[in-house]
Amino acid sequence: MQVEKSLIICLSFLQTIAFVRSDKPKLFRGLQIKYVRGSDPVLKLLDDSGNIAEELSILKWNTDSVEEFLSEKLERL
């Protein structure tokens, strides 16, 4: 089963911004990035129907943590 994800990010979190602005997001199939002003950064794991199966705060994650998590959950291109 392939799990899709959305990454919602607030521009005030430097480590998450560094990941999003790099070429790394292009390496993951099914990764969608959405900007929500004033929102804390979260990863939303979607089920096969597109419903939110799990939501994880990534407020304190660094770039390497985000990449490692996505590597475990998504197919790399």
C-alpha positions in Angstrom: 0.0 0.0 0.0 1.4 3.4 -1.0 0.7 6.1 1.5 0.4 9.7 0.3 1.3 12.7 2.4 0.9 16.4 2.6 3.4 18.6 4.2 1.9 21.7 5.6 4.4 24.3 6.6 4.5 27.8 8.2 7.3 29.9 6.9 8.7 30.8 10.3 10.2 27.4 10.9 13.7 27.5 9.4 14.6 23.8 9.4 11.3 22.8 7.6 11.8 25.7 5.2 15.3 24.5 4.3 13.8 21.0 3.4 11.0 22.5 1.3 13.2 24.9 -0.6 15.8 22.3 -1.4 15.5 19.7 -4.2 14.7 17.0 -1.7 10.9 17.1 -1.9 11.1 16.2 -5.6 12.7 12.9 -4.6 9.5 11.5 -3.0 6.6 10.2 -5.0 3.2 11.3 -3.6 4.6 14.2 -1.5 2.4 17.3 -1.6 3.4 20.5 0.0 0.8 23.0 1.1 1.5 26.4 2.7 -0.9 27.5 5.4 -0.2 30.9 6.9 0.0 30.8 10.7 0.0 27.0 10.9 2.6 24.9 12.7 4.3 22.5 10.3 2.7 19.0 10.2 2.8 15.9 8.1 -0.6 14.4 7.2 -0.6 10.8 6.2 -3.6 10.0 4.0 -5.2 6.7 3.5 -6.2 5.2 0.1 -9.4 7.2 0.1 -7.6 10.5 0.7 -8.7 10.8 4.3 -6.3 11.8 7.0 -5.1 8.6 8.7 -2.5 10.3 11.0 -1.2 13.8 11.6 2.3 14.4 13.0 3.7 17.7 14.3 7.1 18.3 12.9 7.6 21.6 14.7 10.9 20.4 16.4 12.1 18.2 13.5 15.2 19.1 11.6 15.8 18.6 7.8 17.4 15.2 8.3 14.5 14.0 10.4 11.9 15.0 7.8 13.9 13.3 5.0 14.4 10.1 7.1 10.7 9.9 7.9 9.7 10.4 4.3 12.2 7.8 3.2 10.5 5.3 5.4 7.0 6.1 4.2 7.2 7.1 0.6 8.8 5.7 -2.5 11.9 7.6 -3.7 12.1 8.6 -7.3 
